[in-house]
Amino acid sequence: MTDAEHPAPTPLLVLDVVGLTPQLLTHMPHLQALAHKGSSAPLSTVLPAVTCAAQSTFLTGALPAEHGIVGNGWYFRELGEVLLWRQHNGLVGGDKLWDAARRTHPGYTVANICWWYAMGADTDITVTPRPVYYADGRKEPDCYTRPPALHDELTDTLGTFPLFHFWGPGADLVSSQWIIDATRHIMRTRHPDLTLCYLPHLDYDLQRFGPNDPRSHQAATDLDAALAPLLADARQEGRTVVALSEYGITPVSRPVDINRALRLAGLLEVHTQDGMEYLDPMTSRAFAVADHQLAHIYVRRPEDLDATRQALADLPGIEQLLDDEGKKTHGLDHPRSGELVAVAEPDAWFTYYYWLDDALAPDFAQLVEIHRKPGYDPAELFMDPLDPYVRVKAAKAIARKKLGMRYRLAVVPLDPSPIRGSHGRLPTSDEEGPLIVCSTPRAVTGRVKATEVKSLLLHLAGFH
C-alpha cells in the first residue's frame, strides 16, 4: 500500500470528562464553545453506567455481555474474592480501537493517560495511577508509565502523581490538573495519533453535594478553565477533539443497605477476626457487590434464588431485580454478572455495608481502601463529621507519613447519608445523561450509542 492510498490519520484527542451533562456544559464556556463551533449529541450509555463498563464499551464497540466488564468490579468466582478497580487490560474482551486502527495503519500510535484498564494494553504510551506499596504496609502516591523512562520524566516535570487528590476526602482539581499537564507534555513530545485523557474532577463534588449544588457548578467551571490550555494545544496541532462522558450524576438521598437485608434473611455470612466482621463470599448463600446504583447479587445455589428475591422484594430503594432475561435485555448477560442484578430507584444507591453493628465493622471501613472493600464506598469522599478529632487524627497520620513511618488514616464516616449524587442507572432524560462533543461540525448529528463511539473515532481519524 502507498502513502497516497493510506494517508496519515487525523490526530485525535479524546477527553473523558466524567459526569459531563448538558446541564453542566452551561457552566463550562470553553467546552461549550467547542460544541457550538463543532457538534454535540446525547450519548446513550450502558448498564451499569459506571467508569469501567462504559470506557470498555467506548473502546471495543461491544456491550458488557461481550467485553466482560460488568462493573467497576465483581466477584471472581474462581478466586472466591470480590475485587474492584483491577488494572490489567487482559480483563477486557473484544477488538480494541487501536487494534482496528492498526489493521489499516500499522504504525498508529496511542497514548492512554489514565483511562482505566491501561496496564498491559497494547498502547504505545501509558500513564495510570499506581501507588507504591511498601513492604512495611505504607502506601505512597505514584503512577505507572510505559515506556518506563516516562515515569521520571513526568515526575521531574510535574511532581509526583497526586494520588490523594485523585480519590478520598482530599480529591479535588489537583489530580485532573496533573493529568491535563501530563497530556500536554506527551502530545508536545511524542505526538501520538490518538490521545486518551481521563478527567475525574466532576466525580467528586457532584457525589458530595449533588449536581444542582453551586459547588458542583463551580467544579465544572474550574475544570473547564484548567482544560483551556490543552484545547488550545490541540487546535495548534490540528487535532480533532472529542469530549464525552460515561454517565451523568443525578441527585440521591437514600442509601440502600442491600447486604444487610441479605444477612438478616440468613443468606449472607461473615467471619470474625480480632473483633471485626468480614464478608465471607465463599460460604454466603447470597451477597451483593454494590456499585453505585447497581448491585450484582451472587447466589451460590439455584435453589436459593427464590429466597434471595424474597429477601429483597420489600427493600425500599430497589426499582428492578434483573434475572437472566433482564440481564440479556440490557447486554449484561456475562458469566461475571451476578445471578440477579439490582437497579436502584432514581433517588437511591447501594451501600456495601454487611455488618449490623458499627462496633464490629472491619478496620478498613473507615479507611480509603478501594481494593479491600467488597463494594464501592462513596463515603470515602468525606471526613467523618461525627468525630470531633478527625482532623487531628488526619494531621498525625500525615506527620507519620512524612517521617516515613506507617500510618492509618481512619477518617471515613460509617454514615452514608451525606452522599447527594450517584450514577449507574440508565438516565431518565438527556439533560441529566452523558453527551458527546466534537470539534468537527456535523460529526455528530443525532444520538450516539456507547457502542458507536469506537466506529465514530475511527471515522474521525480517517479510517473509512
N, C-alpha and C positions, 0 to 999 in steps of 0.2 A: 504494500500500500504506500502511496506517495503522501507527502505532507499536504498536497492540494486536496487529496481525497479525504484526509483526516486532519483538518486544520486544528490549531491549538484550541483546547477548550476554553470557554469563558470562565474566568476565575470567579468563585463564589465565596461569600461569607454568610454562614447560616447561624443566626443568633437564636438560641433557645431562651427566650425571655419568660421565665417561669411565672405563671399566673397572669400573663397579659390577657386582657379582655378589652372589648370596645369601650367599656365604661372607663377603664384605667387609661386607655390611649388618649383620652381627652386631657389628661394631666401630663402628657409626655410630648412636648412640642416637636422634638427632633424626629421621633418615630412617626408622629402624626404627619409631619411634612413628607416623610418618606412614603407614607401611604397615599397622600394626596397627589404627589408627583408621579408615583408608581401605581400600585394597585393593592387591594386588600379584599379579604373574603372571610366568612366564618369557616372555622376548621372543625370538622366532626372528629371527635376524639374516640378513644377506645374505652371499653370497660375491662379493668379498672382504669379510671383517668388518673394515673399516677406516673411518676417520672420514668421508672424503668420500663414499664409496659409501653407507654406512649413513644418514648425515644426508640425502642426496638422496632415498633411498627413504622415510624418515620424512615428508619434506615434500611428496613427489609421489604417494606410494602406488604407485610403479612400481618395477620391478626395474632393475638397471643396463642390461639389454638395451634398455630403453626410454628411461630418462633419460640414459644415456650416460656416467655417472661410474663407470668400470670400476676405479677405484682412487684413491689419492691423487695419481696422475699416470700418464702413459702416453707412448708415442711418438707425437708429432704427425707423421704421415707427410708431410703437406703442407709441413711446415717442416724435416723432417729432424732434429728435436731431441726429446730426452726432457725433458719439463717436468713438475715436480711442484709441488703446492701453488699452483696458479693461483687467482685470487680472483674472476673475473668470473662472475656468476650466469648469464650467457648460455650458458655451457657446459652448464648443467643443462636437459635437456629435460623435458617433461611439465607437467601442470597443478599449479601450486604451491598449497599450503594456503591462502595469503592470497587467491589469485585465486578459489578455490572459495568462501571465506567472503564475499568482496565481491559475488559474484553475488546473494547473498541480502541482505547488509547492506553497501551500497556504502561506508559510512563506516568500515568495520572497520579498526582501526589496529594496526600490528605494529611491535615493536621487536626487532631482532636484535642481541644482544650476543655477538659472537664465534663464532656458528655459522659454518661455512665457506661459501664462495661468497656472501658477503654483498654484495660490491661490485656495483653495477648492478642489484641486486634491487629489485623494486617494493615495498619496505617503507618505512614512514614514518620510522623511526629505525634507524640503523646505527652500530655500533661494531665495528671489526675491526683486528687488528694490522697496521700498515703502517709499516715503518722509513722514515726519511729517508735517501735515497741521494744523498749529496753528489757534486758533480762531481769532487772530488779523490779519490773512492773510499771515503770514510768512510761507515759505516752507523751511524745513531743511532736509539735507540728512539723510537717514536711510534705513533700509531694514526690511522686514517681514520674520519671520522664523517659522518653525514648526519642532520640538516642540518649544514652546515659549522661553524656557531657553537657546536655542541655540543662540538667539539674543545677549545676554550679553556675552556669551562665545566667539562668533566671534568678537564682538566689543572690548572686553578686549584684545583679542589676536592680532587682525589685524587692529584695529581702526574702526571708523565709515565707513559704506559703502560710497565710494566716488562718490556720485550721480552726481556732477557737472563735473566729469571726465568720466561719463558714456554716457552723451549726452550734446550737447551745444558747444559753442566756445572753452571750455576747455577740450573737450573729447579727451582722449589720452590713453596711455598704463596703466595708474594707475588703471583704473577700471578693466581691464582684469587681471592685476596682483593680485588685491584683490580677484577676483573670482577664479583664479588659487590657491591662498593661502587658500581660504576657502574650495575649493575642496580637496586639500591635507589634510587639517585638518579633514574634515569629513571622508575621506577614512581611515585615520590613526586611528580615534577614534571610528567610527561607522561601518566600513567595509560593506557598502551596497552591495547587489548583482549587482545592476545597478546604475551607477553614470552618470547623465546627466550634462554636463558643457557647458555653453554658453559663447563664447569668441567674443565680438563685435569689437575688435580693428581695424580690416581691413575695417570696415564700414566707418571709419572717413576720413582718408587721401585719400582713393580711391574715395570718393564722392567729397572731396575738390579739389583734384588735378588730378583725373583720374587714371586709372590702370597702365598706362605706365610711370608715373612720377617717378623719382628716389626716391622721398619722400615716395611714396606708396610702392616701393620695400623695402625701409628701414623699413617701418612699418611691413612688412611681416617678415623680418629678426629679428626685435626686439621682435615680438610676439613669434616667434619660439624659441628664446633664453629663454624667460620667461616660455615657455612650458617645457623646458628640465627637470627640477626637477620633474614635475608632471608625465612626461613619465617615468622617472626613478623609481618613486614610483610605478607606475602601473606594470612595469616589475618585481620589487621586490615582489609585491603582487601576481604575476601570473595573472594579469588582461589582458584580451583581449582588445585592444584599437581600437576604430573606430573613425576616424575623417572624418567629412563630412561638406558640405556647402549647404546653401539653394539656393544660386544663385551666379552668377558671376557679378561683377560690370564692366560695359562697358563704353567707352568714350561717353560723350554727350556735346552738345554745344548750344542746342536750347530749352529754356523753352517755354512751350505752355500754354497760358492763357485760358484754356477751359471755365472756369466760366465767364470770361469777354465776351467771344463770345456768351454765352447763355444769358447774361444780355443785350448785345447790340441788341439781337434778341427779347427782350421783354419777355423772358421766366423765367429769374431769378429775384427774388425780394429781396429787402433789407428793413430793418427798421433802423431808425436813433435815436440814443440816445447820448446826450451830444456832438453833432457834429461828431459822429463816426457812420459808417455804419456797420450793422451786417447782415449776411446772414439770410434770413427768409425761411427756408426749407419747412415750413408747408404751405406757400402760393405760393411758387415758382411753376411755371408750369414744370420747369426742372432745375436741377442743378447737378453738378458733385462733387463726393468725390474723389479728386486726391490722388493717392497712387503711387508715383514714376512714372513708365512708363505705368501705367494702371489707368483708372478712371471709377468708377461706375457712370452712369448717371441715376438719378432718375426722371422719368417722371410721373407726378401726374395723368394725364388722358390719356387713349389710343389715343384720338383724337389729342393729341399734339406730338405723336411720329414722324409724318412726318415733322412737323415744327422743331423739335429738330434735326432730321437728316439733314435737310436743313441748319440749323444754323451752323452745324459743317462740312458740306460737303466740303467746301473750306478752312477749317482752316489748315494751314501748320503744319505739325508735327504729324498728325493722320494717322496711317497706316491702321487700321481696326476699324470698328464700329460693334461690335458683337450684333446681335439680338438674339431672343430666340434659334434659330437653332445654331448660332455661339457659344453661351454660352454652349449649350448641347455638342457640339463637343469638347469643352475644359474642360468639367467637372465642369462648373461654373454655372450651371442652378439651383440655390438655391433661395428661396424667399428673402434672404438678398441682393442678387445681384441687381444692377440697371437694369432698363428696357433695357438699352443699356450699353455696356461696350466698352470704347475706349482703344485701344492699340496704343502706340506711335511708331513713326518711330525709327530706331536704335539710331540716334543721338539726340533724343528729349525726353523730360519728361514733366509731367504736374504740373503746379503750382496750388495752391488752391485759388489764389487771385480772388476776385469778385468785388472789388471796382475799380472805373475808375479814381480816383484822390487820390494820396497818402496822401493828406491832410485830407481825410475822412477815412483813414484806422483805424480799431479798435486799441486800445492801445495794445492789446495782439500781434499784428502783429510784433512788434519789441522786443517781449519777447520770451524766450524759454518756450513755453506753448503748450506742445504736447496734452493736454486734452481739450484745448479751441478752437484750430484751427480746422475748419471743413475740414481738409485735411492735408497731410504730407507737412512739410516745411524744406527742407534740408538747407535753408539759415541759420537755427539755428546753423549750424556748424561754422559760421563766425561772426566776429565783423564788424560792418558797416564801410567800408573803406571810405565812403563819409563824415563821421562825425569826424572832427578833435579832438573832445573832448571825443571820445568814451571810451578811456582807463581811462580818468579822471572820467567819469561817472561810469565806472565799479568799479574803486577804491573806490569811495564814497559809492556806493551801498554795496560793500563788507564790508566797515568800519561800516556802519549802521547795517549790518547783524551781525557782530561780537559783536556789542553792544546790540544785542537783539532787535533792532528796525525794523520796517517794511522798506522794501527796494524794489526798482523797477529797475531791471537790463535790461533797454531798449537799447540793443546794436545790435540787429539783423537787418541786412540790408533789405530794401524792393526791392532791385535789385537782382534778382536771377541769373544773368548772370555768376557769378564766379563758379557755380557748374560745375564740369568737369566729374563726374561719376554718373551713375544711374543703376537701375535694375528694374525688374518687367515683362519684355517681356520674351518669351522663347528664349534661346540663339541661335545664328546663327551658332556656331561652338563649338566643345567640348573644344577647347583651352580656350575659354572665358566663358565656362559654369561651373557649380559646379562639384565636384567629390567626391568620397568616397575612403578612405584609411583604410586598416585593417592590424593589426599586424600579422594576421594569413595568411600564404601563401595559395594561391589559394582559399581564402574565396570568393573573387570577381574575376571573370574571364571574365566578359563581362559587357555591360551596365546594370546599376541598375536603375530601375524606383523608383521614390519617394514613390510610393505605395508599393514597395517591401522592403523598409527599415525595417519596423516592423517585417516581417517574417524573414529577414536576421538576425536581432538582436536576435530574439527568437532562431534561429538555432545556432548562435554563443554561446548563453548561455547554449545550450544543450537541448532545447525543440524541439523534432523532431516530 
